[in-house]
Amino acid sequence: MKHLLSAQDLTRDDAVRLLDVAQDFSDVANRSVPKLPTLRGVTMVNLFFEDSTRTRLSFEAAAKRLSADVMTFQVQGSSVSKGESLKDTAQTVEAMGADIIVVRHFSSGAAHRLAHSGWVEAAIINAGDGTHEHPTQALLDAATIRERLVSKARGSDLSGLHVAIVGDIAHSRVARSNVVLLNTLGARVTVVGPPELIPSGIEGWPVATSSDLDSVIDESPDAIMMLRIQKERIKGEFQPASGNYVRNYSLTKDRANRLAEHAIVMHPGPMNRGVEIASDVADSSRSVILDQVRNGVALRMAVLFEVWGGEK
Ligand code: CP
C-alpha cells in the first residue's frame, strides 16, 4: 500500500491486516520504553491546513513509537498566509526529507491531488479532506468496535453488528469513511439526522436512513456514534435550531439508558457536550471515546508501517 487516501481503497483483507497489525502494535504502549526501531531513518511530516488535536498528536505519537523523525507543519504561522500553494508547500517539506506526508486539508480531494499529481514522491496519508474522507478515523473506530464487541473467535467479522451514526452526516468525512469501512467489514449501518443534514444521494449509500433517533434506539444498535454539527462547513446554509436539535438528536442520559446493555457509545471528537451528547453519557461506562483515542495511536502505527512497505 503506497498511500492511504480513502476507505474505498481498502479491501476487506487490507482492512483486517491493518486492524491485526494495530492490535500487535498496541502492546508497545505498555513497554518501559514504548518504542520500536521499525521506521528508524524515515521522516514523517504532518501537513495540517486545518485544526486538529487527536489526529495530529496521534500520528506524531505513532511515528515516534516507530522511531521515525517527525516534522509538523501548521497553516497558522506558515507561508501559506503569503500565498504559498499546496504544491509548493508539499515540495518544500519533501525537499527537507519527508518520506511520508500526512495531510489534512479543507478541500475534498486534496490528498488524492498530492498522491497522484506527480508533485512529490512521498507516501501520502489522508488525515481528513474537506467533507470527503477520514480513513484512519474509520479504521480506529473499527478497531474499537472489534475490541469491545467481537469475540476472538469471530476475528474481524463485524457482520451481525448494527452501528447507528447520528448527527451531521452531510458534512462529515468521518461518516463517509465509516459507512464504507463498516460495510466492507460486514456491519449494518443506519445514519440518523435531521433531513437537512442528510446528504443528497444518500440512496446510493449502503445504509438505512432515519430522521427519528428514538425509533433507531428502539432497534437496539450495538454501537451508536455521535457526530458534532460541522458549523465551519455549513456557513450560509440552513443550520438546525440548536434547541430542536438537542431535543431530537442529542444522546441524553434517558436515551442512553434505553440502549442494550452491551451497546457502546462512540464519538470521534471534538465533542460539543450538551449538544450532540450529554456530558454524563460521554463520561459513562458505556462510552468508548477515550478507547478510540488510544486505539488511534496503534492504528496509525499500523498505517505508517504499511505505507512504508510492511515487512520490508
Ligand atoms: N477525530 C478527529 O479528527 O479529531 P481532530 O480534529 O482533533 O483531529
Residues whose N, C-alpha, C, O or C-beta is under 5 A from the ligand:
A	BS01	CP	D51 S52 T53 R54 T55 R56 P268 G269 P270
